[in-house]
Amino acid sequence: MQKEKSKDAIDFCKICFQKINPGLPYFFSSSPTICQKCYLSLNPKWIRWKEGNVNCLAMYEYGEEVKNVLYKFKGCGDVELSTCFFGYQSFILKLLYHGYKIVPAPSSTSHNEKRGFNQVVEMSKVLKMPILNLLIKTKESKQSDLSLAERRKVKKIIDYSRKIDLSREKILFVDDVFTTGSTTRACLDLLKQLRPKRLKCLIMAKAKWRK
């Protein structure tokens, strides 16, 4: 039986614009939006580690190709690239996090307004899981403009947008990039205070030097 093609599927890769040829590499993806060559160029690693007692998973190593695609998506506001990061593995990720609700990392309000979207929210939509916006940045800042010492104090500028009872919820915290880990740890600490039934973490890309 031929696998049903999702209405979200396209015929051309959103990164290289070459035709996507259906085959075995796409068996677990009903809506591929990038070709196998571009997916592999992003250097998928499925990196697993723990932050305290929270299991974390990063899809890619934060290398040059990921940086280039992320810049076009995040820096240039090309929202069409949103599905390129989790879309290829979406079938497996939805199985791993079945029943979870996503809490995206907070992004600067001014940056969201400038590009027209929150990049973490947009890249998470391909997973088709409920999204809870519970965290905000209380001060405008850009991680790349901060010193290492300033990044480690990032917990001072992240807070709740609202507090809700998560005792019956399985929560998946999602962020785009893990470098020093300061943002991830600050957000996880806040979410732990809401006592979710379970808490896990999904990162799009993790810097190689960070162990």
WOCOR-V417422 format. One record per backbone hydrogen bond with DSSP energy under -1.0 kcal/mol. CO is the residue of the C=O (numbers start at 1). NH is the residue of the N-H. Records with the same first field share a line. If there is no record, write none. Layout:
BEGIN
CO = NH / NH
END
This chain:
BEGIN
6 = 9
11 = 20
13 = 17
18 = 13
23 = 26
24 = 27
26 = 29
30 = 6
32 = 10
33 = 14
35 = 39
36 = 40
37 = 41
38 = 42
40 = 43
43 = 61
47 = 58
49 = 56
51 = 54
54 = 51
55 = 201
56 = 49
57 = 203
58 = 47
59 = 45 / 46
60 = 206
61 = 63
63 = 67
64 = 68
65 = 69
66 = 70
67 = 71
68 = 72
69 = 73
70 = 74
71 = 75 / 76
72 = 78
77 = 79
78 = 81
79 = 82
81 = 84
83 = 87
87 = 90
89 = 93
90 = 94
91 = 95
92 = 96
93 = 97
95 = 98
97 = 100
101 = 172
102 = 132
103 = 174
108 = 112
109 = 113
110 = 114
111 = 115
112 = 116
118 = 122
119 = 123
120 = 124
121 = 125
124 = 127
125 = 128
130 = 102
132 = 134
134 = 161
136 = 159
142 = 145
143 = 146
147 = 151
148 = 152
150 = 153
151 = 154
153 = 156
154 = 157
157 = 138
159 = 136
166 = 169 / 197
169 = 197 / 198
170 = 101
171 = 200
172 = 103
173 = 202
174 = 105
175 = 204
176 = 205
178 = 207
181 = 185
182 = 186
183 = 187
184 = 188
185 = 189
186 = 190
187 = 191
188 = 192
189 = 193
191 = 194
192 = 195
194 = 166
198 = 171
200 = 173
201 = 57
202 = 175
203 = 59
204 = 60
205 = 178
206 = 62
END
